Each structure stands twice: as structure tokens, then as C-alpha cells.
């Protein structure tokens, strides 16, 4: 790992600890939710596509296969942000997703990168919190 990667990783870990995320917080964010609390994807109003996500990791993998219309529909309505903050409990990721421009022609890749990066941060934090607590 390069010095730059180490300093970025250190900064991420400091940010997580600074926000007072406990081991339980990280665990809750990364765990599966019940099917009743899953995120159900739609192509538009009253147009379910049959896909759903029961965890942040599941959500991340579905991003790669969903239509652009579906992603745009939910992002414009802030459905992703609301589910991630209210059900998953990750207010930081929801805040980051608010910065994505819906008109971005690389919406899928941007959304995937944000979510995947956050999952990696949380897994790193989990490892650090295990040592510290």
C-alpha cells in the first residue's frame, strides 16, 4: 500500500471514529434487513420491476443491473437516500448520494462507486473498532 493510500485510509478511519460510529452502528449499517424493510425498485410510478435489496451490499450489486430509468427515478425522488438513512441507518452515505447530479451521464458508475466505497470504509472501520474496543 502506498503512502497516499495509507493517508487516505487513516483519514477515513479518523472520520468514522470522529463521528462516533460504534461497532454496533457499523454492524447495523452492514446487516440485512427484513423483506418488509427492503428497498423495492421501480421504473416509474406504479411500475415495479420485481427487484429489491435487503442490505447495502445487495443494493450495491443491484446498481450494476438496474436500468438507467430506474436509477434516475429513485435518485430524483431521493428514495435511495431516504432508505439508506432511515432503514439502513447510514446518514453519511445518504448525504453523499445527495451530491450526485441526476443528469450525470455516468450515473450508474457514480452511484456504484459511492456505495461501494462506503461499504469498504465501513468494513475497514469494523476491523479497527474490533481492535479498539
Secondary structure by P-SEA (a helix, b strand, c coil): ccaaaaaaaaaaaaaaaaacccaaaaaaaaccccccccbbbbcccccccccccccaaaaaaacccccaaaaaaaaaaaaaaaaaacccccaaaaaaaaaccccccaaaaaaaaaaaaaaaaaaaaaaaaaaac
